Amino acid sequence: MELQLALDLVNIEEAKKLVKEVEDHIDIVEIGTPVVINEGLRAVKEIKEAFPSLKVLADLKIMDAAGYEVMKASEAGADIITILGAAENESIKGAVEEAKKQGKKILVDMIAVKDIEGRAKELDELGADYICVHTGYDLQAVGQNSFEDLMAIKRVVKNAKTAVAGGIKLETLPEVLKAEPDLVIVGGGITGQNDKKAAAAEMQKLIKG
């Protein structure tokens, strides 16, 4: 099981400072969609260069022109690239194909997908490396979580790894871990804490435990 740090509301310099604090306790750094929009793929490149031992995920939330966008993110040094589960099957195939060619991985984000179980099954067959249940910011605000969706995906996938994102904090982590995801994605649960290193270390301990 791996721990991914999601960086959403930072610039490149702040991102480097944050990662430096917690790098010993995380496996993957996510350059979140807002960072990519603000800074471009340069953010991916600079974080990968600064922290070569960590994997970097580019959260592009690809919806179309998938092969091209995966290629661009790969060139910037991304190890994992995200595409939306709501994208067309042709786009998913294009992303998976290009990622294989580049030796990279595709994480499919299930945000806004209605039939979680049915779609997860299809995505698994299309060759997704990770399928991620994601309670977005706007739904977290009304108290939703991803636990049941994660269980639904675990029931149907045969090859893909599972990931979970959205509002995970130290106190909710034990419940999340019961579902045994392969990847736990945490943003504010680390970045919003006063002692980020301690929060990451504690989470890592639970995850690797």
N, C-alpha and C positions, 0 to 999 in steps of 0.2 A: 504494500500500500504506500502511495506517495502523497506528499503534501505540496500543494501548489499555492504560491502567493499571488493574489490578483492585485495588480496596481492599476487603479482606474483614474484617480483624480490627482495625478502628479505630472510634473515635467521630467525631462530626462535626468537632470541633475538631482532632483528630489528622489527619483526612482533609484538612482545609484546609491544614494545615501541610505535609503530604506533597505535595499537588498544587502548592502554591506553589514548592516546591523544584524540581519537574520540569516545570512547565507549558510551558516553551519547547520541550520535546522530545517531547511527546505530543500525540495528536489527540483522544483520547476518554478520559473518566474513567468507570470502572465503579463504581457503588455496589453492592457485592456483596450477595448474599442475607443473610449474617449481619448486615451493617450495616442493611439494610432491616428485618430482624427486630428488631434492637435499638433502632433510631432511628426507624423508620417512613419514609414518603415525604418527610418533612421534610428528611432527609439529601440527597435528590435536589434539592429546592428550594433548599436553602442552598448547595450546591456550584454549581448552575447560576447562582445570583445572584452568587456570589463569583468565578466564572470564566466569564463570558458568552461568551468566544471559544472555549471548548472544548465539544465535544459531551459529553453525559452519557448514560450507559447505565444503566437501572434493571434490575438482574438479579433480576427477580421469579420467574423459572422458573415461569411460569403453567401451570396444569394444567387449570383449569376457570374458568367465569365470565370468559372471556377479554376480551370486549368491554369489560366494566365495569372490569376491572383495568388494561387498556391506557388507557382513558379517564382513570382516576385518576392513573396515572403520567405521562400527557401533561400533565394539569393541573399536576402538580408540576414540570414543566419537562424531563422526560426526552425526549431526541431518539431514543433507541433503547430498545426494551423486549424482554425475553427471554421466550420460551415454550418449553416442553419438546417435543422432537420426538416423545415418547411420548404426547403429548396427542391427543385425538380430532380428526379432520379438521374437525369442526364448530367446535371451539375454535380451531384454527389459522385457519380462515376468519374467525371472529369477531374474532380479534386483528388479522389483516391488514386487514380492512374498517375497523375502528375506527382503526387507525394511519393508513390512507390518508386518512380523514376529517380526522384531526388534523394531517396533514402530518408524520407520524413514521415510523420504520422498525421492522420486527420482525426480531429475531435468534432463530433457532430453535436451541436447545441440544440436541445429539445425545447427551448423557450417557445411558448405559444403553440406547441404541437398539441392537438386535441386528443388524438388516439395514440397515447404514449406507447402502449404495448404493441399495437399493430405496426406502427411506424418503426419502432425499435427492431422488430423482427426483419422488416425490409432493409433497414440500414445495415443490420448485421450481415445480411446476404449480399449487400452491395460492397462490403469490404471495409466498413468504418473501423478505425483502430480503437476509438473511444466513443461511447455514447454518454452524453452528459445531461442529467436532469438539472434544470436550472430554474429556480424561483427568482425571477427578475426583481429589480429594485421596487418596481411599481406594485408588484403582488406582495412582496415582503411587507410593504406598508400596511396591507390589510390582513396580515397575519397568516399567510399561506406558507407551507414548507414542502420540501421535496421528498420526504421520507417514503410515502406510499408509491410515488412515481418510480423511485429507485427500486423498490421491491418488485414492481411490475416489470421493469426492464430486466432485472436479474432473472426473472422467470423465463424470459424468452430468448435472451442472447446466448449464442454458442461460442462465438469467437471474439467479439469485441470486448474490450475492457469497459467498466462502468465508472462514471465520474459524477460527482455531486457538487453543486454550487448554489450559493444564495443564502446569505445571512447566517452562515455557520460561525458559532462562537464557542469558546471553551466549554461553556455550560451545556450547549446542545450537541457538542461533538460525540459524547458517549452513545447517544441515541442513533446518530448517523452511522457510527461504526458498527452497530448491530447489523446493519444491512450489508456490511462488508464491501463497500465500493473499492475500486482499485486506485482511485484518485480523489482526494478531498481538496476542494478549492476554497481558500479562505481569503477574504479581502479585509474588511473593517475589523474582523475578529482578531487580526494582527495589527493592521496599519492604524487602527483607531485606539490602540492601547498605549498607555503611558510608557510601559516597558515592553517594547515590541519583541525584543530578544527573548525575554522570559515567556511571553505568550506563545511565541513560535516554538520554543524549547518544550514547553508543557504539551502543546498539541502534538509535536513530533513524538514525544514519549508515549502518548496515548495511541497514536497511529502505528508506531513500530512495535508497541507493547504486545 
